[in-house]
């Protein structure tokens, strides 16, 4: 087992590359706030680039840009199921994705 860190690249040897953008290797989440420890990565496949941010709150999204996030994102999986706490204005203006996907369940 290996703990990934910022700028690590994972080559899946089939044309798919993943780059870790967050968190740092030594990040320690606070007991009640594990969203800040969400692994965020870029995945490239051919000419397409996907951004996955997990439940990372918008207050941490600027670090993705600082850590080398590609501006040319094709598909963005909205953070934290599309909640108001993620997918902030700074990030969305930076990446301007062609598509956005939101994963959410039906509220009962």
Biopython code that builds the backbone (N, CA, C, O; Angstrom):
import numpy as np
from Bio.PDB.StructureBuilder import StructureBuilder

atoms = [
    (1, "UNK", "N", (0.843, -1.180, 0.000)),
    (1, "UNK", "CA", (0.000, 0.000, 0.000)),
    (1, "UNK", "C", (0.886, 1.239, 0.000)),
    (1, "UNK", "O", (1.962, 1.255, 0.597)),
    (2, "UNK", "N", (0.413, 2.271, -0.678)),
    (2, "UNK", "CA", (1.138, 3.535, -0.758)),
    (2, "UNK", "C", (0.147, 4.665, -0.570)),
    (2, "UNK", "O", (-0.950, 4.623, -1.126)),
    (3, "UNK", "N", (0.509, 5.661, 0.194)),
    (3, "UNK", "CA", (-0.345, 6.834, 0.382)),
    (3, "UNK", "C", (0.009, 7.842, -0.693)),
    (3, "UNK", "O", (1.149, 8.297, -0.786)),
    (4, "UNK", "N", (-0.980, 8.187, -1.505)),
    (4, "UNK", "CA", (-0.766, 9.142, -2.587)),
    (4, "UNK", "C", (-0.585, 10.545, -2.031)),
    (4, "UNK", "O", (-1.048, 10.866, -0.936)),
    (5, "UNK", "N", (0.098, 11.371, -2.811)),
    (5, "UNK", "CA", (0.274, 12.767, -2.427)),
    (5, "UNK", "C", (0.121, 13.650, -3.652)),
    (5, "UNK", "O", (0.087, 13.161, -4.781)),
    (6, "UNK", "N", (0.030, 14.936, -3.428)),
    (6, "UNK", "CA", (-0.163, 15.908, -4.499)),
    (6, "UNK", "C", (0.856, 15.691, -5.606)),
    (6, "UNK", "O", (2.042, 15.478, -5.356)),
    (7, "UNK", "N", (0.360, 15.752, -6.840)),
    (7, "UNK", "CA", (1.122, 15.583, -8.087)),
    (7, "UNK", "C", (1.521, 14.143, -8.389)),
    (7, "UNK", "O", (2.180, 13.896, -9.398)),
    (8, "UNK", "N", (1.143, 13.189, -7.547)),
    (8, "UNK", "CA", (1.358, 11.787, -7.918)),
    (8, "UNK", "C", (0.511, 11.495, -9.145)),
    (8, "UNK", "O", (-0.620, 11.967, -9.259)),
    (9, "UNK", "N", (1.062, 10.718, -10.056)),
    (9, "UNK", "CA", (0.323, 10.310, -11.235)),
    (9, "UNK", "C", (0.189, 8.793, -11.244)),
    (9, "UNK", "O", (1.138, 8.070, -10.941)),
    (10, "UNK", "N", (-0.987, 8.332, -11.592)),
    (10, "UNK", "CA", (-1.265, 6.909, -11.655)),
    (10, "UNK", "C", (-1.551, 6.576, -13.113)),
    (10, "UNK", "O", (-2.499, 7.092, -13.705)),
    (11, "UNK", "N", (-0.734, 5.722, -13.675)),
    (11, "UNK", "CA", (-0.890, 5.309, -15.067)),
    (11, "UNK", "C", (-1.592, 3.953, -15.091)),
    (11, "UNK", "O", (-1.045, 2.955, -14.622)),
    (12, "UNK", "N", (-2.796, 3.924, -15.634)),
    (12, "UNK", "CA", (-3.564, 2.684, -15.691)),
    (12, "UNK", "C", (-3.195, 1.841, -16.915)),
    (12, "UNK", "O", (-3.779, 0.780, -17.136)),
    (13, "UNK", "N", (-2.232, 2.308, -17.706)),
    (13, "UNK", "CA", (-1.681, 1.595, -18.860)),
    (13, "UNK", "C", (-2.704, 1.251, -19.932)),
    (13, "UNK", "O", (-2.496, 0.316, -20.704)),
    (14, "UNK", "N", (-3.788, 1.979, -19.990)),
    (14, "UNK", "CA", (-4.764, 1.775, -21.059)),
    (14, "UNK", "C", (-5.228, 3.126, -21.607)),
    (14, "UNK", "O", (-6.333, 3.262, -22.132)),
    (15, "UNK", "N", (-4.344, 4.122, -21.467)),
    (15, "UNK", "CA", (-4.676, 5.470, -21.923)),
    (15, "UNK", "C", (-5.290, 6.336, -20.850)),
    (15, "UNK", "O", (-5.604, 7.499, -21.107)),
    (16, "UNK", "N", (-5.471, 5.804, -19.654)),
    (16, "UNK", "CA", (-6.058, 6.563, -18.547)),
    (16, "UNK", "C", (-4.962, 6.941, -17.564)),
    (16, "UNK", "O", (-4.210, 6.091, -17.087)),
    (17, "UNK", "N", (-4.887, 8.244, -17.268)),
    (17, "UNK", "CA", (-3.928, 8.765, -16.287)),
    (17, "UNK", "C", (-4.694, 9.540, -15.221)),
    (17, "UNK", "O", (-5.606, 10.301, -15.544)),
    (18, "UNK", "N", (-4.335, 9.356, -13.977)),
    (18, "UNK", "CA", (-4.936, 10.112, -12.876)),
    (18, "UNK", "C", (-3.841, 10.909, -12.184)),
    (18, "UNK", "O", (-2.730, 10.416, -11.991)),
    (19, "UNK", "N", (-4.161, 12.145, -11.811)),
    (19, "UNK", "CA", (-3.220, 13.009, -11.096)),
    (19, "UNK", "C", (-3.878, 13.464, -9.795)),
    (19, "UNK", "O", (-4.984, 14.004, -9.809)),
    (20, "UNK", "N", (-3.202, 13.246, -8.686)),
    (20, "UNK", "CA", (-3.714, 13.643, -7.370)),
    (20, "UNK", "C", (-3.488, 15.145, -7.191)),
    (20, "UNK", "O", (-2.383, 15.647, -7.398)),
    (21, "UNK", "N", (-4.555, 15.857, -6.803)),
    (21, "UNK", "CA", (-4.483, 17.312, -6.583)),
    (21, "UNK", "C", (-4.622, 17.696, -5.115)),
    (21, "UNK", "O", (-4.231, 18.796, -4.723)),
    (22, "UNK", "N", (-5.174, 16.801, -4.301)),
    (22, "UNK", "CA", (-5.473, 17.138, -2.905)),
    (22, "UNK", "C", (-5.885, 15.861, -2.193)),
    (22, "UNK", "O", (-6.464, 14.993, -2.846)),
    (23, "UNK", "N", (-5.633, 15.686, -0.924)),
    (23, "UNK", "CA", (-4.877, 16.517, 0.018)),
    (23, "UNK", "C", (-3.394, 16.162, -0.005)),
    (23, "UNK", "O", (-2.960, 15.272, -0.737)),
    (24, "UNK", "N", (-2.641, 16.866, 0.801)),
    (24, "UNK", "CA", (-1.222, 16.556, 0.918)),
    (24, "UNK", "C", (-1.068, 15.215, 1.647)),
    (24, "UNK", "O", (-1.979, 14.770, 2.344)),
    (25, "UNK", "N", (0.066, 14.599, 1.480)),
    (25, "UNK", "CA", (0.322, 13.273, 2.052)),
    (25, "UNK", "C", (0.159, 13.262, 3.575)),
    (25, "UNK", "O", (-0.296, 12.273, 4.150)),
    (26, "UNK", "N", (0.528, 14.348, 4.207)),
    (26, "UNK", "CA", (0.508, 14.400, 5.672)),
    (26, "UNK", "C", (-0.757, 15.030, 6.238)),
    (26, "UNK", "O", (-0.793, 15.376, 7.419)),
    (27, "UNK", "N", (-1.799, 15.188, 5.417)),
    (27, "UNK", "CA", (-3.032, 15.812, 5.878)),
    (27, "UNK", "C", (-3.704, 14.950, 6.945)),
    (27, "UNK", "O", (-3.857, 13.741, 6.770)),
    (28, "UNK", "N", (-4.097, 15.569, 8.031)),
    (28, "UNK", "CA", (-4.817, 14.872, 9.095)),
    (28, "UNK", "C", (-6.164, 15.567, 9.259)),
    (28, "UNK", "O", (-6.228, 16.746, 9.606)),
    (29, "UNK", "N", (-7.235, 14.826, 9.007)),
    (29, "UNK", "CA", (-8.578, 15.393, 9.108)),
    (29, "UNK", "C", (-8.977, 15.543, 10.565)),
    (29, "UNK", "O", (-8.610, 14.730, 11.414)),
    (30, "UNK", "N", (-9.730, 16.589, 10.838)),
    (30, "UNK", "CA", (-10.301, 16.747, 12.165)),
    (30, "UNK", "C", (-11.375, 15.683, 12.329)),
    (30, "UNK", "O", (-12.009, 15.279, 11.355)),
    (31, "UNK", "N", (-11.575, 15.239, 13.536)),
    (31, "UNK", "CA", (-12.471, 14.119, 13.829)),
    (31, "UNK", "C", (-13.853, 14.274, 13.200)),
    (31, "UNK", "O", (-14.381, 13.317, 12.634)),
    (32, "UNK", "N", (-14.438, 15.448, 13.289)),
    (32, "UNK", "CA", (-15.803, 15.642, 12.807)),
    (32, "UNK", "C", (-15.876, 16.307, 11.439)),
    (32, "UNK", "O", (-16.962, 16.702, 11.015)),
    (33, "UNK", "N", (-14.754, 16.443, 10.737)),
    (33, "UNK", "CA", (-14.782, 17.135, 9.451)),
    (33, "UNK", "C", (-13.895, 16.434, 8.427)),
    (33, "UNK", "O", (-12.851, 16.950, 8.028)),
    (34, "UNK", "N", (-14.328, 15.266, 8.018)),
    (34, "UNK", "CA", (-13.533, 14.495, 7.058)),
    (34, "UNK", "C", (-13.712, 14.977, 5.617)),
    (34, "UNK", "O", (-12.951, 14.563, 4.742)),
    (35, "UNK", "N", (-14.697, 15.840, 5.346)),
    (35, "UNK", "CA", (-14.866, 16.356, 3.988)),
    (35, "UNK", "C", (-13.606, 17.065, 3.505)),
    (35, "UNK", "O", (-13.263, 16.978, 2.325)),
    (36, "UNK", "N", (-12.917, 17.760, 4.397)),
    (36, "UNK", "CA", (-11.693, 18.474, 4.026)),
    (36, "UNK", "C", (-10.579, 17.528, 3.604)),
    (36, "UNK", "O", (-9.581, 17.969, 3.034)),
    (37, "UNK", "N", (-10.730, 16.248, 3.870)),
    (37, "UNK", "CA", (-9.713, 15.264, 3.490)),
    (37, "UNK", "C", (-10.088, 14.523, 2.209)),
    (37, "UNK", "O", (-9.432, 13.545, 1.850)),
    (38, "UNK", "N", (-11.125, 14.971, 1.521)),
    (38, "UNK", "CA", (-11.562, 14.291, 0.303)),
    (38, "UNK", "C", (-10.458, 14.288, -0.748)),
    (38, "UNK", "O", (-9.852, 15.321, -1.032)),
    (39, "UNK", "N", (-10.208, 13.125, -1.314)),
    (39, "UNK", "CA", (-9.217, 13.017, -2.383)),
    (39, "UNK", "C", (-9.798, 13.663, -3.636)),
    (39, "UNK", "O", (-10.917, 13.363, -4.050)),
    (40, "UNK", "N", (-9.021, 14.545, -4.221)),
    (40, "UNK", "CA", (-9.425, 15.221, -5.450)),
    (40, "UNK", "C", (-8.412, 14.895, -6.528)),
    (40, "UNK", "O", (-7.205, 14.914, -6.290)),
    (41, "UNK", "N", (-8.920, 14.593, -7.727)),
    (41, "UNK", "CA", (-8.013, 14.202, -8.807)),
    (41, "UNK", "C", (-8.549, 14.572, -10.174)),
    (41, "UNK", "O", (-9.751, 14.737, -10.382)),
    (42, "UNK", "N", (-7.609, 14.696, -11.094)),
    (42, "UNK", "CA", (-7.894, 14.840, -12.512)),
    (42, "UNK", "C", (-7.680, 13.484, -13.156)),
    (42, "UNK", "O", (-6.722, 12.778, -12.839)),
    (43, "UNK", "N", (-8.564, 13.130, -14.049)),
    (43, "UNK", "CA", (-8.384, 11.892, -14.795)),
    (43, "UNK", "C", (-8.399, 12.258, -16.279)),
    (43, "UNK", "O", (-9.335, 12.892, -16.765)),
    (44, "UNK", "N", (-7.354, 11.852, -16.985)),
    (44, "UNK", "CA", (-7.259, 12.134, -18.420)),
    (44, "UNK", "C", (-7.404, 10.832, -19.197)),
    (44, "UNK", "O", (-6.808, 9.805, -18.873)),
    (45, "UNK", "N", (-8.225, 10.927, -20.237)),
    (45, "UNK", "CA", (-8.406, 9.803, -21.144)),
    (45, "UNK", "C", (-8.531, 10.387, -22.550)),
    (45, "UNK", "O", (-9.534, 11.021, -22.876)),
    (46, "UNK", "N", (-7.529, 10.177, -23.364)),
    (46, "UNK", "CA", (-7.514, 10.794, -24.683)),
    (46, "UNK", "C", (-7.520, 12.300, -24.562)),
    (46, "UNK", "O", (-6.692, 12.870, -23.851)),
    (47, "UNK", "N", (-8.443, 12.951, -25.245)),
    (47, "UNK", "CA", (-8.543, 14.416, -25.210)),
    (47, "UNK", "C", (-9.459, 14.915, -24.097)),
    (47, "UNK", "O", (-9.667, 16.121, -23.960)),
    (48, "UNK", "N", (-9.999, 14.011, -23.313)),
    (48, "UNK", "CA", (-10.971, 14.384, -22.282)),
    (48, "UNK", "C", (-10.318, 14.401, -20.904)),
    (48, "UNK", "O", (-9.482, 13.555, -20.587)),
    (49, "UNK", "N", (-10.716, 15.382, -20.091)),
    (49, "UNK", "CA", (-10.215, 15.495, -18.725)),
    (49, "UNK", "C", (-11.402, 15.588, -17.777)),
    (49, "UNK", "O", (-12.319, 16.385, -17.979)),
    (50, "UNK", "N", (-11.366, 14.761, -16.742)),
    (50, "UNK", "CA", (-12.433, 14.694, -15.746)),
    (50, "UNK", "C", (-11.894, 15.210, -14.419)),
    (50, "UNK", "O", (-10.737, 14.959, -14.082)),
    (51, "UNK", "N", (-12.718, 15.925, -13.667)),
    (51, "UNK", "CA", (-12.332, 16.404, -12.335)),
    (51, "UNK", "C", (-13.276, 15.811, -11.307)),
    (51, "UNK", "O", (-14.495, 15.966, -11.390)),
    (52, "UNK", "N", (-12.680, 15.121, -10.327)),
    (52, "UNK", "CA", (-13.433, 14.524, -9.217)),
    (52, "UNK", "C", (-12.923, 15.143, -7.932)),
    (52, "UNK", "O", (-11.727, 15.083, -7.649)),
    (53, "UNK", "N", (-13.813, 15.739, -7.146)),
    (53, "UNK", "CA", (-13.392, 16.414, -5.915)),
    (53, "UNK", "C", (-13.988, 15.817, -4.649)),
    (53, "UNK", "O", (-13.767, 16.344, -3.558)),
    (54, "UNK", "N", (-14.732, 14.738, -4.771)),
    (54, "UNK", "CA", (-15.326, 14.134, -3.583)),
    (54, "UNK", "C", (-16.246, 15.111, -2.877)),
    (54, "UNK", "O", (-17.077, 15.760, -3.512)),
    (55, "UNK", "N", (-16.100, 15.216, -1.568)),
    (55, "UNK", "CA", (-16.903, 16.138, -0.752)),
    (55, "UNK", "C", (-16.103, 17.371, -0.342)),
    (55, "UNK", "O", (-16.446, 18.035, 0.636)),
    (56, "UNK", "N", (-15.050, 17.679, -1.076)),
    (56, "UNK", "CA", (-14.200, 18.824, -0.734)),
    (56, "UNK", "C", (-15.020, 20.115, -0.687)),
    (56, "UNK", "O", (-15.700, 20.442, -1.660)),
    (57, "UNK", "N", (-14.968, 20.854, 0.429)),
    (57, "UNK", "CA", (-15.730, 22.105, 0.513)),
    (57, "UNK", "C", (-15.104, 23.206, -0.344)),
    (57, "UNK", "O", (-13.908, 23.176, -0.634)),
    (58, "UNK", "N", (-15.918, 24.163, -0.737)),
    (58, "UNK", "CA", (-15.449, 25.248, -1.602)),
    (58, "UNK", "C", (-14.306, 26.034, -0.964)),
    (58, "UNK", "O", (-13.497, 26.626, -1.678)),
    (59, "UNK", "N", (-14.225, 26.051, 0.362)),
    (59, "UNK", "CA", (-13.138, 26.775, 1.035)),
    (59, "UNK", "C", (-11.767, 26.169, 0.735)),
    (59, "UNK", "O", (-10.747, 26.834, 0.918)),
    (60, "UNK", "N", (-11.733, 24.918, 0.279)),
    (60, "UNK", "CA", (-10.465, 24.241, -0.036)),
    (60, "UNK", "C", (-10.216, 24.124, -1.541)),
    (60, "UNK", "O", (-9.122, 23.735, -1.949)),
    (61, "UNK", "N", (-11.196, 24.448, -2.364)),
    (61, "UNK", "CA", (-11.083, 24.236, -3.805)),
    (61, "UNK", "C", (-9.987, 25.071, -4.461)),
    (61, "UNK", "O", (-9.424, 24.655, -5.474)),
    (62, "UNK", "N", (-9.678, 26.227, -3.910)),
    (62, "UNK", "CA", (-8.595, 27.057, -4.457)),
    (62, "UNK", "C", (-7.264, 26.330, -4.441)),
    (62, "UNK", "O", (-6.392, 26.612, -5.263)),
    (63, "UNK", "N", (-7.098, 25.398, -3.516)),
    (63, "UNK", "CA", (-5.854, 24.627, -3.436)),
    (63, "UNK", "C", (-5.685, 23.718, -4.650)),
    (63, "UNK", "O", (-4.559, 23.386, -5.021)),
    (64, "UNK", "N", (-6.782, 23.316, -5.266)),
    (64, "UNK", "CA", (-6.687, 22.500, -6.477)),
    (64, "UNK", "C", (-6.013, 23.296, -7.588)),
    (64, "UNK", "O", (-5.176, 22.775, -8.325)),
    (65, "UNK", "N", (-6.392, 24.563, -7.696)),
    (65, "UNK", "CA", (-5.802, 25.454, -8.703)),
    (65, "UNK", "C", (-4.324, 25.652, -8.407)),
    (65, "UNK", "O", (-3.490, 25.565, -9.308)),
    (66, "UNK", "N", (-4.002, 25.916, -7.158)),
    (66, "UNK", "CA", (-2.616, 26.090, -6.730)),
    (66, "UNK", "C", (-1.792, 24.842, -6.998)),
    (66, "UNK", "O", (-0.605, 24.936, -7.309)),
    (67, "UNK", "N", (-2.412, 23.679, -6.881)),
    (67, "UNK", "CA", (-1.699, 22.410, -7.045)),
    (67, "UNK", "C", (-1.649, 21.917, -8.487)),
    (67, "UNK", "O", (-1.317, 20.758, -8.734)),
    (68, "UNK", "N", (-1.977, 22.791, -9.441)),
    (68, "UNK", "CA", (-1.767, 22.462, -10.845)),
    (68, "UNK", "C", (-2.965, 21.951, -11.615)),
    (68, "UNK", "O", (-2.799, 21.276, -12.631)),
    (69, "UNK", "N", (-4.167, 22.256, -11.160)),
    (69, "UNK", "CA", (-5.373, 21.830, -11.862)),
    (69, "UNK", "C", (-5.382, 22.357, -13.295)),
    (69, "UNK", "O", (-5.137, 23.540, -13.529)),
    (70, "UNK", "N", (-5.665, 21.478, -14.246)),
    (70, "UNK", "CA", (-5.801, 21.847, -15.649)),
    (70, "UNK", "C", (-7.069, 22.682, -15.823)),
    (70, "UNK", "O", (-8.111, 22.332, -15.270)),
    (71, "UNK", "N", (-6.999, 23.775, -16.579)),
    (71, "UNK", "CA", (-8.181, 24.601, -16.831)),
    (71, "UNK", "C", (-9.161, 23.922, -17.782)),
    (71, "UNK", "O", (-10.363, 24.189, -17.744)),
    (72, "UNK", "N", (-8.648, 23.057, -18.622)),
    (72, "UNK", "CA", (-9.456, 22.442, -19.673)),
    (72, "UNK", "C", (-10.125, 21.153, -19.190)),
    (72, "UNK", "O", (-9.732, 20.051, -19.571)),
    (73, "UNK", "N", (-11.125, 21.316, -18.357)),
    (73, "UNK", "CA", (-11.878, 20.180, -17.825)),
    (73, "UNK", "C", (-13.078, 19.928, -18.736)),
    (73, "UNK", "O", (-13.852, 20.840, -19.026)),
    (74, "UNK", "N", (-13.219, 18.707, -19.173)),
    (74, "UNK", "CA", (-14.351, 18.341, -20.022)),
    (74, "UNK", "C", (-15.564, 18.005, -19.165)),
    (74, "UNK", "O", (-16.664, 18.502, -19.407)),
    (75, "UNK", "N", (-15.353, 17.150, -18.155)),
    (75, "UNK", "CA", (-16.449, 16.696, -17.295)),
    (75, "UNK", "C", (-16.078, 16.951, -15.841)),
    (75, "UNK", "O", (-15.025, 16.520, -15.371)),
    (76, "UNK", "N", (-16.952, 17.651, -15.142)),
    (76, "UNK", "CA", (-16.764, 17.915, -13.715)),
    (76, "UNK", "C", (-17.858, 17.195, -12.945)),
    (76, "UNK", "O", (-19.045, 17.434, -13.168)),
    (77, "UNK", "N", (-17.457, 16.309, -12.036)),
    (77, "UNK", "CA", (-18.416, 15.679, -11.153)),
    (77, "UNK", "C", (-18.594, 16.625, -9.981)),
    (77, "UNK", "O", (-17.682, 16.785, -9.170)),
    (78, "UNK", "N", (-19.744, 17.246, -9.883)),
    (78, "UNK", "CA", (-19.999, 18.273, -8.868)),
    (78, "UNK", "C", (-19.647, 17.756, -7.477)),
    (78, "UNK", "O", (-19.977, 16.631, -7.103)),
    (79, "UNK", "N", (-18.977, 18.604, -6.737)),
    (79, "UNK", "CA", (-18.555, 18.244, -5.398)),
    (79, "UNK", "C", (-19.711, 18.105, -4.426)),
    (79, "UNK", "O", (-20.732, 18.782, -4.543)),
    (80, "UNK", "N", (-19.530, 17.217, -3.470)),
    (80, "UNK", "CA", (-20.462, 17.044, -2.342)),
    (80, "UNK", "C", (-21.911, 16.932, -2.795)),
    (80, "UNK", "O", (-22.806, 17.537, -2.204)),
    (81, "UNK", "N", (-22.135, 16.143, -3.860)),
    (81, "UNK", "CA", (-23.483, 15.865, -4.373)),
    (81, "UNK", "C", (-24.214, 17.137, -4.792)),
    (81, "UNK", "O", (-25.442, 17.201, -4.733)),
    (82, "UNK", "N", (-23.455, 18.150, -5.216)),
    (82, "UNK", "CA", (-24.066, 19.396, -5.672)),
    (82, "UNK", "C", (-24.530, 20.306, -4.551)),
    (82, "UNK", "O", (-25.303, 21.232, -4.799)),
    (83, "UNK", "N", (-24.082, 20.072, -3.328)),
    (83, "UNK", "CA", (-24.533, 20.897, -2.194)),
    (83, "UNK", "C", (-23.970, 22.313, -2.286)),
    (83, "UNK", "O", (-23.056, 22.582, -3.066)),
    (84, "UNK", "N", (-24.520, 23.196, -1.492)),
    (84, "UNK", "CA", (-24.070, 24.593, -1.491)),
    (84, "UNK", "C", (-22.679, 24.757, -0.880)),
    (84, "UNK", "O", (-22.125, 25.856, -0.916)),
    (85, "UNK", "N", (-22.109, 23.702, -0.326)),
    (85, "UNK", "CA", (-20.811, 23.796, 0.326)),
    (85, "UNK", "C", (-19.641, 23.471, -0.594)),
    (85, "UNK", "O", (-18.485, 23.608, -0.193)),
    (86, "UNK", "N", (-19.924, 23.043, -1.818)),
    (86, "UNK", "CA", (-18.871, 22.707, -2.774)),
    (86, "UNK", "C", (-19.190, 23.324, -4.119)),
    (86, "UNK", "O", (-20.221, 23.974, -4.292)),
    (87, "UNK", "N", (-18.290, 23.113, -5.074)),
    (87, "UNK", "CA", (-18.466, 23.651, -6.429)),
    (87, "UNK", "C", (-18.618, 25.169, -6.380)),
    (87, "UNK", "O", (-19.574, 25.736, -6.911)),
    (88, "UNK", "N", (-17.655, 25.808, -5.730)),
    (88, "UNK", "CA", (-17.691, 27.257, -5.555)),
    (88, "UNK", "C", (-17.398, 28.029, -6.827)),
    (88, "UNK", "O", (-16.903, 27.479, -7.811)),
    (89, "UNK", "N", (-17.712, 29.304, -6.786)),
    (89, "UNK", "CA", (-17.580, 30.195, -7.937)),
    (89, "UNK", "C", (-16.146, 30.271, -8.467)),
    (89, "UNK", "O", (-15.935, 30.285, -9.679)),
    (90, "UNK", "N", (-15.167, 30.320, -7.573)),
    (90, "UNK", "CA", (-13.770, 30.420, -8.010)),
    (90, "UNK", "C", (-13.390, 29.210, -8.854)),
    (90, "UNK", "O", (-12.801, 29.359, -9.925)),
    (91, "UNK", "N", (-13.717, 28.030, -8.386)),
    (91, "UNK", "CA", (-13.395, 26.814, -9.128)),
    (91, "UNK", "C", (-14.144, 26.756, -10.454)),
    (91, "UNK", "O", (-13.543, 26.459, -11.486)),
    (92, "UNK", "N", (-15.426, 27.031, -10.443)),
    (92, "UNK", "CA", (-16.221, 26.926, -11.665)),
    (92, "UNK", "C", (-15.816, 27.946, -12.722)),
    (92, "UNK", "O", (-15.870, 27.649, -13.915)),
    (93, "UNK", "N", (-15.417, 29.127, -12.309)),
    (93, "UNK", "CA", (-14.936, 30.120, -13.275)),
    (93, "UNK", "C", (-13.581, 29.722, -13.842)),
    (93, "UNK", "O", (-13.261, 30.054, -14.983)),
    (94, "UNK", "N", (-12.800, 29.024, -13.064)),
    (94, "UNK", "CA", (-11.474, 28.589, -13.507)),
    (94, "UNK", "C", (-11.572, 27.455, -14.533)),
    (94, "UNK", "O", (-10.866, 27.473, -15.541)),
    (95, "UNK", "N", (-12.440, 26.474, -14.285)),
    (95, "UNK", "CA", (-12.472, 25.293, -15.148)),
    (95, "UNK", "C", (-13.488, 25.370, -16.288)),
    (95, "UNK", "O", (-13.256, 24.766, -17.335)),
    (96, "UNK", "N", (-14.577, 26.072, -16.132)),
    (96, "UNK", "CA", (-15.660, 26.140, -17.128)),
    (96, "UNK", "C", (-15.840, 24.815, -17.886)),
    (96, "UNK", "O", (-15.552, 24.741, -19.081)),
    (97, "UNK", "N", (-16.313, 23.778, -17.196)),
    (97, "UNK", "CA", (-16.456, 22.457, -17.818)),
    (97, "UNK", "C", (-17.523, 22.429, -18.903)),
    (97, "UNK", "O", (-18.472, 23.214, -18.889)),
    (98, "UNK", "N", (-17.348, 21.514, -19.837)),
    (98, "UNK", "CA", (-18.340, 21.318, -20.882)),
    (98, "UNK", "C", (-19.572, 20.604, -20.314)),
    (98, "UNK", "O", (-20.704, 20.889, -20.705)),
    (99, "UNK", "N", (-19.331, 19.675, -19.388)),
    (99, "UNK", "CA", (-20.411, 18.920, -18.745)),
    (99, "UNK", "C", (-20.201, 18.909, -17.235)),
    (99, "UNK", "O", (-19.071, 18.945, -16.750)),
    (100, "UNK", "N", (-21.303, 18.861, -16.509)),
    (100, "UNK", "CA", (-21.247, 18.664, -15.054)),
    (100, "UNK", "C", (-22.193, 17.527, -14.703)),
    (100, "UNK", "O", (-23.294, 17.423, -15.244)),
    (101, "UNK", "N", (-21.744, 16.682, -13.791)),
    (101, "UNK", "CA", (-22.538, 15.544, -13.353)),
    (101, "UNK", "C", (-22.767, 15.689, -11.854)),
    (101, "UNK", "O", (-21.839, 15.994, -11.106)),
    (102, "UNK", "N", (-23.986, 15.472, -11.425)),
    (102, "UNK", "CA", (-24.301, 15.541, -9.999)),
    (102, "UNK", "C", (-24.823, 14.182, -9.560)),
    (102, "UNK", "O", (-25.756, 13.639, -10.152)),
    (103, "UNK", "N", (-24.211, 13.642, -8.517)),
    (103, "UNK", "CA", (-24.632, 12.370, -7.942)),
    (103, "UNK", "C", (-25.445, 12.664, -6.702)),
    (103, "UNK", "O", (-24.923, 13.189, -5.718)),
    (104, "UNK", "N", (-26.730, 12.323, -6.745)),
    (104, "UNK", "CA", (-27.595, 12.595, -5.593)),
    (104, "UNK", "C", (-28.688, 11.542, -5.515)),
    (104, "UNK", "O", (-29.088, 10.959, -6.522)),
    (105, "UNK", "N", (-29.155, 11.315, -4.316)),
    (105, "UNK", "CA", (-30.263, 10.389, -4.115)),
    (105, "UNK", "C", (-31.570, 11.149, -4.020)),
    (105, "UNK", "O", (-31.586, 12.378, -3.951)),
    (106, "UNK", "N", (-32.644, 10.420, -4.018)),
    (106, "UNK", "CA", (-33.955, 11.029, -3.894)),
    (106, "UNK", "C", (-34.236, 11.266, -2.412)),
    (106, "UNK", "O", (-34.100, 10.360, -1.589)),
    (107, "UNK", "N", (-34.630, 12.494, -2.086)),
    (107, "UNK", "CA", (-34.944, 12.830, -0.696)),
    (107, "UNK", "C", (-36.344, 12.321, -0.377)),
    (107, "UNK", "O", (-37.298, 12.575, -1.113)),
    (108, "UNK", "N", (-36.445, 11.605, 0.723)),
    (108, "UNK", "CA", (-37.749, 11.053, 1.120)),
    (108, "UNK", "C", (-38.252, 11.725, 2.357)),
    (108, "UNK", "O", (-39.334, 11.395, 2.842)),
]
sb = StructureBuilder()
sb.init_structure("model")
sb.init_model(0)
sb.init_chain("A")
sb.init_seg("    ")
for serial, (resi, resn, name, xyz) in enumerate(atoms, 1):
    if name == "N":
        sb.init_residue(resn, " ", resi, " ")
    sb.init_atom(name, np.array(xyz, "f"), 0.0, 1.0, " ", f" {name:<3s}", serial, name[0])
structure = sb.get_structure()
